[in-house]
Amino acid sequence: MKLDEAPVEDRNTTTGQAGQDGSGSGVDPRGVTGVQVPGMDTEQPAALSRIVYFDYDSFEVRAEYTAALEANARYLKANPNRKVALEGHTDERGGREYNLALGQKRAEAVRRSLALLGVSESQMEPVSFGEEKPAAMGMDETSYAKNRRVEMTYR
């Protein structure tokens, strides 16, 4: 059968199956609700530094972040019902799998630091995003440095 001989079926209907706005999606946008992601609307503690930056190809927590980690540990110990996601990130250099592993090692390093400061393991969840969520776009050292981080997101 040739392409121009193929049967054609008209699927446009006037029985209300097309979208209310004429888009043909079949979904009334007035009945669609947004997706709720845990932690997205949770208030983050004010005046707490919640980002730890790392050197290139490293997951060693630098001494300059000791005060920030101590402050976060005090907050978590004073608020045992709060949980924190430790989100590990990398710059775009390196393969996807390598960057996911490095991001996880960074998140685990921050988790270990907080645990040594007395934070309960049940309050922390280390996770890696690798290079998938850059803080800065660009292919220069300044951008790369902003992307090598762990963000502490309270839930």
Contact map, one row per residue, 1 for C-alpha under 8 A:
11101100000000000000000000000000000000000000000000000000000000000000000000000000000000000000000000000000000000000000000000000000000000000000000000000000000
11111100000000000000000000000000000000000000000000000000000000000000000000000000000000000000000000000000000000000000000000000000000000000000000000000000000
11111100000000000000000000000000000000000000000000000000000000000000000000000000000000000000000000000000000000000000000000000000000000000000000000000000000
01111100000000000000000000000000000000000000000000000000000000000000000000000000000000000000000000000000000000000000000000000000000000000000000000000000000
11111110000000000000000000000000000000000000000000000000000000000000000000000000000000000000000000000000000000000000000000000000000000000000000000000000000
11111111000000000000000000000000000000000000000000000000000000000000000000000000000000000000000000000000000000000000000000000000000000000000000000000000000
00001111100000000000000000000000000000000000000000000000000000000000000000000000000000000000000000000000000000000000000000000000000000000000000000000000000
00000111110000000000000000000000000000000000000000000000000000000000000000000000000000000000000000000000000000000000000000000000000000000000000000000000000
00000011111000000000000000000000000000000000000000000000000000000000000000000000000000000000000000000000000000000000000000000000000000000000000000000000000
00000001111100000000000000000000000000000000000000000000000000000000000000000000000000000000000000000000000000000000000000000000000000000000000000000000000
00000000111110000000000000000000000000000000000000000000000000000000000000000000000000000000000000000000000000000000000000000000000000000000000000000000000
00000000011111000100000000000000000000000000000000000000000000000000000000000000000000000000000000000000000000000000000000000000000000000000000000000000000
00000000001111111100000000000000000000000000000000000000000000000000000000000000000000000000000000000000000000000000000000000000000000000000000000000000000
00000000000111111100000000000000000000000000000000000000000000000000000000000000000000000000000000000000000000000000000000000000000000000000000000000000000
00000000000011111100000000000000000000000000000000000000000000000000000000000000000000000000000000000000000000000000000000000000000000000000000000000000000
00000000000011111111000001000000000000000000000000000000000000000000000000000000000000000000000000000000000000000000000000000000000000000000000000000000000
00000000000011111110000101000000000000000000000000000000000000000000000000000000000000000000000000000000000000000000000000000000000000000000000000000000000
00000000000111111111011111100000000000000000000000000000000000000000000000000000000000000000000000000000000000000000000000000000000000000000000000000000000
00000000000000011111111111110000000000000000000000000000000000000000000000000000000000000000000000000000000000000000000000000000000000000000000000000000000
00000000000000010111111001111000000000000000000000000000000000000000000000000000000000000000000000000000000000000000000000000000000000000000000000000000000
00000000000000000011111100010000000000000000000000000000000000000000000000000000000000000000000000000000000000000000000000000000000000000000000000000000000
00000000000000000111111100000000000000000000000000000000000000000000000000000000000000000000000000000000000000000000000000000000000000000000000000000000000
00000000000000000111111111000000000000000000000000000000000000000000000000000000000000000000000000000000000000000000000000000000000000000000000000000000000
00000000000000001110111111000000000000000000000000000000000000000000000000000000000000000000000000000000000000000000000000000000000000000000000000000000000
00000000000000000110001111100000000000000000000000000000000000000000000000000000000000000000000000000000000000000000000000000000000000000000000000000000000
00000000000000011111001111110000000000000000000000000000000000000000000000000000000000000000000000000000000000000000000000000000000000000000000000000000000
00000000000000000111000011111010000000000000000000000000000000000000000000000000000000000000000000000000000000000000000000000000000000000000000000000000000
00000000000000000011100001111111000000000000000000000000000000000000000000000000000000000000000000000000000000000000000000000000000000000000000000000000000
00000000000000000001000000111111000000000000000000000000000000000000000000000000000000000000000000000000000000000000000000000000000000000000000000000000000
00000000000000000000000000011111000000000000000000000000000000000000000000000000000000000000000000000000000000000000000000000000000000000000000000000000000
00000000000000000000000000111111100000000000000000000000000000000000000000000000000000000000000000000000000000000000000000000000000000000000000000000000000
00000000000000000000000000011111110000000000000000000000000000000000000000000000000000000000000000000000000000000000000000000000000000000000000000000000000
00000000000000000000000000000011111000000000000000000000000000000000000000000000000000000000000000000000000000000000000000000000000000000000000000000000000
00000000000000000000000000000001111100000000000000000000000000000000000000000000000000000000000000000000000000000000000000000000000000000000000000000000000
00000000000000000000000000000000111110000000000000000000000000000000000000000000000000000000000000000000000000000000000000000000000000000000000000000000000
00000000000000000000000000000000011111010000000000000000000000000000000000000000000000000000000000000000000000000000000000000000000000000000000000000000000
00000000000000000000000000000000001111110000000000000000000000000000000000000000000000000000000000000000000000000000000000000000000000000000000000000000000
00000000000000000000000000000000000111111100000000000000000000000000000000000000000000000000000000000000000000000000000000000000000000000000000000000000001
00000000000000000000000000000000000011111100000000000000000000000000000000000000000000000000000000000000000000000000000000000000000000000000000000000000111
00000000000000000000000000000000000111111100000000000000000000000000000000000000000000000000000000000000000000000000000000000000000000000000000000000000001
00000000000000000000000000000000000001111110000000000000000000000000000000000000000000000000000000000000000000000000000000000000000000000000000000000000000
00000000000000000000000000000000000001111111000000000000000000000000000000000000000000000000000000000000000000000000000000000000000000000000000000000000011
00000000000000000000000000000000000000001111100000000000000000000000000000000000000000000000000000000000000000000000000000000000000000000000000000000000011
00000000000000000000000000000000000000000111110000000000000000000000000000000000000000000000000000000000000000000000000000000000000000000000000000000000110
00000000000000000000000000000000000000000011111100000000000000000000000000000000000000000000000000000000000000000000000000000000000000000000000000000000010
00000000000000000000000000000000000000000001111100000000000000000000000000000000000000000000000000000000000000000000000000000000000000000000000000000000000
00000000000000000000000000000000000000000000111110000000000000000000000000000000000000000000000000000000000000000000000000000000000000000000000000000000000
00000000000000000000000000000000000000000000111111000000000000000001001100000000000000000000000000000000000000000000000000000000000000000000000000000000000
00000000000000000000000000000000000000000000001111100000000000000001000100000000000000000000000000000000000000000000000000000000000000000000000000000000000
00000000000000000000000000000000000000000000000111110000000000000001000100000000000000000000000000000000000000000000000000000000000000000000000000000011100
00000000000000000000000000000000000000000000000011111000000000000000000000000000000000000000000000000000000000000000000000000000000000000000000000001111000
00000000000000000000000000000000000000000000000001111100000010001000000000000000000000000000000000000000000000000000000000000000000000000000000000001110000
00000000000000000000000000000000000000000000000000111110000010000000000000000000000000000000000000000000000000000000000000000000000000000000000011011100000
00000000000000000000000000000000000000000000000000011111011111000000000000000000000000000000000000000000000000000000000000000000000000000000000010011000000
00000000000000000000000000000000000000000000000000001111111100000000000000000000000000000000000000000000000000000000000000000000000000000000000010010000000
00000000000000000000000000000000000000000000000000000111110000000000000000000000000000000000000000000000000000000000000000000000000000000000000010010000000
00000000000000000000000000000000000000000000000000000011111000000000000000000000000000000000000000000100000000000000000000000000000000000000000000000000000
00000000000000000000000000000000000000000000000000000111111100000000000000000000000000000000000000000100010000000000000000000000000000000000000000000000000
00000000000000000000000000000000000000000000000000000110111110000000000000000000000000000000000000000100110010000000000000000000000000000000000000000000000
00000000000000000000000000000000000000000000000000000110011111000000000000000000000000000000000000000000010010000000000000000000000000000000000000000000000
00000000000000000000000000000000000000000000000000011100001111101000000000000000000000000000000000000000010011000000000000000000000000000000000000000000000
00000000000000000000000000000000000000000000000000000100000111111100000000000000000000000000000000000000000000000000000000000000000000000000000000000000000
00000000000000000000000000000000000000000000000000000000000011111100000000000000000000000000000000000000000000000000000000000000000000000000000000000000000
00000000000000000000000000000000000000000000000000000000000001111110000000000000000000000000000000000000000000000000000000000000000000000000000000000000000
00000000000000000000000000000000000000000000000000010000000011111111100000000000000000000000000000000000000000000000000000000000000000000000000000000000000
00000000000000000000000000000000000000000000000000000000000001111111110000000000000000000000000000000000000000000000000000000000000000000000000000000000000
00000000000000000000000000000000000000000000000000000000000000011111111000000000000000000000000000000000000000000000000000000000000000000000000000000000000
00000000000000000000000000000000000000000000000111000000000000001111111100000000000000000000000000000000000000000000000000000000000000000000000000000000000
00000000000000000000000000000000000000000000000000000000000000001111111110000000000000000000000000000000000000001100000000000000000000000000000000000000000
00000000000000000000000000000000000000000000000000000000000000000111111111000000000000000000000000000000000000000100100000000000000000000000000000000000000
00000000000000000000000000000000000000000000000100000000000000000011111111100000000000000000000000000000000000000000000000000000000000000000000000000000000
00000000000000000000000000000000000000000000000111000000000000000001111111110000000000000000000000000000000000000100000000000000000000000000000000000000000
00000000000000000000000000000000000000000000000000000000000000000000111111111000000000000000000000000000000000000100111000000000000000000000000000000000000
00000000000000000000000000000000000000000000000000000000000000000000011111111100000000000000000000000000000000000000000000000000000000000000000000000000000
00000000000000000000000000000000000000000000000000000000000000000000001111111110000000000000000000000000000000000000000000000000000000000000000000000000000
00000000000000000000000000000000000000000000000000000000000000000000000111111111011000000000000000000000000000000000001000100000000000000000000000000000000
00000000000000000000000000000000000000000000000000000000000000000000000011111111000000000000000000000000000000000000011100000000000000000000000000000000000
00000000000000000000000000000000000000000000000000000000000000000000000001111111000000000000000000000000000000000000000000000000000000000000000000000000000
00000000000000000000000000000000000000000000000000000000000000000000000000111111110000000000000000000000000000000000000000000000000000000000000000000000000
00000000000000000000000000000000000000000000000000000000000000000000000000011111111000000000000000000000000000000000000000100000000000000000000000000000000
00000000000000000000000000000000000000000000000000000000000000000000000000000011111000000000000000000000000000000000000000100000000000000000000000000000000
00000000000000000000000000000000000000000000000000000000000000000000000000010011111100000000000000000000000000000000000000100000000000000000000000000000011
00000000000000000000000000000000000000000000000000000000000000000000000000010001111110000000000000000000000000000000000001111000000000000000000000000000011
00000000000000000000000000000000000000000000000000000000000000000000000000000000011111000000000000000000000000000000000000111000000000000000000000000001111
00000000000000000000000000000000000000000000000000000000000000000000000000000000001111100000000000000000000000000000000000011110000000000000000000000011111
00000000000000000000000000000000000000000000000000000000000000000000000000000000000111110000000000000000001101100000000000011110000000000000000000000111100
00000000000000000000000000000000000000000000000000000000000000000000000000000000000011111000000000000010001000000000000000000111100000000000000000000111100
00000000000000000000000000000000000000000000000000000000000000000000000000000000000001111100000000000111111000000000000000000111110000000000000000001110000
00000000000000000000000000000000000000000000000000000000000000000000000000000000000000111110000000110110010000000000000000000001111111000000000000111100000
00000000000000000000000000000000000000000000000000000000000000000000000000000000000000011111000000110110000000000000000000000000111001000000000100111000000
00000000000000000000000000000000000000000000000000000000000000000000000000000000000000001111100000100000000000000000000000000000011001000000000110110000000
00000000000000000000000000000000000000000000000000000000000000000000000000000000000000000111110000100000000000000000000000000000001000000000000100000000000
00000000000000000000000000000000000000000000000000000000000000000000000000000000000000000011111000100000000000000000000000000000000000000000000000000000000
00000000000000000000000000000000000000000000000000000000000000000000000000000000000000000001111101100000000000000000000000000000000000000000000000000000000
00000000000000000000000000000000000000000000000000000000000000000000000000000000000000000000111111100000000000000000000000000000000000000000000000000000000
00000000000000000000000000000000000000000000000000000000000000000000000000000000000000000000011111110000000000000000000000000000011000000000000000000000000
00000000000000000000000000000000000000000000000000000000000000000000000000000000000000000000001111111000000000000000000000000000000000000000000000000000000
00000000000000000000000000000000000000000000000000000000000000000000000000000000000000000000011111111100000000000000000000000000000000000000000000000000000
00000000000000000000000000000000000000000000000000000000000000000000000000000000000000001111111111111110000000000000000000000000011000000000000000000000000
00000000000000000000000000000000000000000000000000000000000000000000000000000000000000001100000111111111000000000000000000000001111000000000000000000000000
00000000000000000000000000000000000000000000000000000000000000000000000000000000000000000000000011111111100000000000000000000001010000000000000000000000000
00000000000000000000000000000000000000000000000000000000111000000000000000000000000000011100000001111111110000000000000000000001010000000000000000000000000
00000000000000000000000000000000000000000000000000000000000000000000000000000000000000111100000000111111111000000000000000000011110000000000000000000100000
00000000000000000000000000000000000000000000000000000000000000000000000000000000000000010000000000011111111100000000000000000111110000000000000000000000000
00000000000000000000000000000000000000000000000000000000001000000000000000000000000000010000000000001111111110000000000000000000000000000000000000000000000
00000000000000000000000000000000000000000000000000000000011110000000000000000000000000011000000000000111111111000000000000000000000000000000000000001100000
00000000000000000000000000000000000000000000000000000000000000000000000000000000000001110000000000000011111111100000000000000111000000000000000000000100000
00000000000000000000000000000000000000000000000000000000000000000000000000000000000001000000000000000001111111110000000000000100000000000000000000000000000
00000000000000000000000000000000000000000000000000000000001110000000000000000000000000000000000000000000111111111000000000000000000000000000000000000000000
00000000000000000000000000000000000000000000000000000000000010000000000000000000000001000000000000000000011111111100000000000000000000000000000000000100000
00000000000000000000000000000000000000000000000000000000000000000000000000000000000001000000000000000000001111111110000000011100000000000000000000000000000
00000000000000000000000000000000000000000000000000000000000000000000000000000000000000000000000000000000000111111111000000000000000000000000000000000000000
00000000000000000000000000000000000000000000000000000000000000000000100000000000000000000000000000000000000011111111100000000000000000000000000000000000000
00000000000000000000000000000000000000000000000000000000000000000000110110000000000000000000000000000000000001111111111000000000000000000000000000000000000
00000000000000000000000000000000000000000000000000000000000000000000000000000000000000000000000000000000000000111111111110000000000000000000000000000000000
00000000000000000000000000000000000000000000000000000000000000000000000000000000000000000000000000000000000000011111111000000000000000000000000000000000000
00000000000000000000000000000000000000000000000000000000000000000000010010000000000000000000000000000000000000001111111000000000000000000000000000000000000
00000000000000000000000000000000000000000000000000000000000000000000000010001000000000000000000000000000000000000111111100000000000000000000000000000000000
00000000000000000000000000000000000000000000000000000000000000000000000010011000000000000000000000000000000000000111111110100000000000000000000000000000000
00000000000000000000000000000000000000000000000000000000000000000000000000001000000000000000000000000000000000000010011111110000000000000000000000000000000
00000000000000000000000000000000000000000000000000000000000000000000000000000000000000000000000000000000000000000010001111110000000000000000000000000000000
00000000000000000000000000000000000000000000000000000000000000000000000000000000001000000000000000000000000000000000000111111000000000000000000000000000000
00000000000000000000000000000000000000000000000000000000000000000000000000010001111100000000000000000000000000000000001111111000000000000000000000000000000
00000000000000000000000000000000000000000000000000000000000000000000000000000000001111000000000000000000000000100000000111111100000000000000000000000000000
00000000000000000000000000000000000000000000000000000000000000000000000000000000001111000000000000000000000000100000000001111110000000000000000000000000000
00000000000000000000000000000000000000000000000000000000000000000000000000000000000011110000000000000001001100100000000000011111000000000000000000000000000
00000000000000000000000000000000000000000000000000000000000000000000000000000000000011110000000000000011001000000000000000001111100000000000000000000000000
00000000000000000000000000000000000000000000000000000000000000000000000000000000000000111000000000011111001000000000000000000111110000000000000000000000000
00000000000000000000000000000000000000000000000000000000000000000000000000000000000000111100000000010011000000000000000000000011111110000000000000000000000
00000000000000000000000000000000000000000000000000000000000000000000000000000000000000011110000100111111000000000000000000000001111110000000000000000000000
00000000000000000000000000000000000000000000000000000000000000000000000000000000000000001111000100110000000000000000000000000000111111000000000000100000000
00000000000000000000000000000000000000000000000000000000000000000000000000000000000000001000000000000000000000000000000000000000111111000000000000000000000
00000000000000000000000000000000000000000000000000000000000000000000000000000000000000001000000000000000000000000000000000000000111111100000000000000000000
00000000000000000000000000000000000000000000000000000000000000000000000000000000000000001110000000000000000000000000000000000000001111111000000000100000000
00000000000000000000000000000000000000000000000000000000000000000000000000000000000000000000000000000000000000000000000000000000000011111000001001100000000
00000000000000000000000000000000000000000000000000000000000000000000000000000000000000000000000000000000000000000000000000000000000001111100001101100000000
00000000000000000000000000000000000000000000000000000000000000000000000000000000000000000000000000000000000000000000000000000000000001111110001000000000000
00000000000000000000000000000000000000000000000000000000000000000000000000000000000000000000000000000000000000000000000000000000000000011111001100000000000
00000000000000000000000000000000000000000000000000000000000000000000000000000000000000000000000000000000000000000000000000000000000000001111101100000000000
00000000000000000000000000000000000000000000000000000000000000000000000000000000000000000000000000000000000000000000000000000000000000000111111100000000000
00000000000000000000000000000000000000000000000000000000000000000000000000000000000000000000000000000000000000000000000000000000000000000011111110000000000
00000000000000000000000000000000000000000000000000000000000000000000000000000000000000000000000000000000000000000000000000000000000000000001111111000000000
00000000000000000000000000000000000000000000000000000000000000000000000000000000000000000000000000000000000000000000000000000000000000111111111111100000000
00000000000000000000000000000000000000000000000000000000000000000000000000000000000000000111000000000000000000000000000000000000000000010111111111110000000
00000000000000000000000000000000000000000000000000001111000000000000000000000000000000000010000000000000000000000000000000000000000000000000111111110000000
00000000000000000000000000000000000000000000000000001000000000000000000000000000000000000000000000000000000000000000000000000000000000110000011111111000000
00000000000000000000000000000000000000000000000000000000000000000000000000000000000000001110000000000000000000000000000000000000001001110000001111111000000
00000000000000000000000000000000000000000000000000001111000000000000000000000000000000001110000000000000000000000000000000000000000000000000000111111100000
00000000000000000000000000000000000000000000000000111100000000000000000000000000000000011100000000000000010000000000000000000000000000000000000001111110000
00000000000000000000000000000000000000000000000000111000000000000000000000000000000001111000000000000010011001000000000000000000000000000000000000011111000
00000000000000000000000000000000000000000000000001110000000000000000000000000000000011110000000000000000000000000000000000000000000000000000000000001111100
00000000000000000000000000000000000000000000000001100000000000000000000000000000000111100000000000000000000000000000000000000000000000000000000000000111110
00000000000000000000000000000000000000100001000001000000000000000000000000000000000111100000000000000000000000000000000000000000000000000000000000000011111
00000000000000000000000000000000000000100111100000000000000000000000000000000000011110000000000000000000000000000000000000000000000000000000000000000001111
00000000000000000000000000000000000001110110000000000000000000000000000000000000011110000000000000000000000000000000000000000000000000000000000000000000111
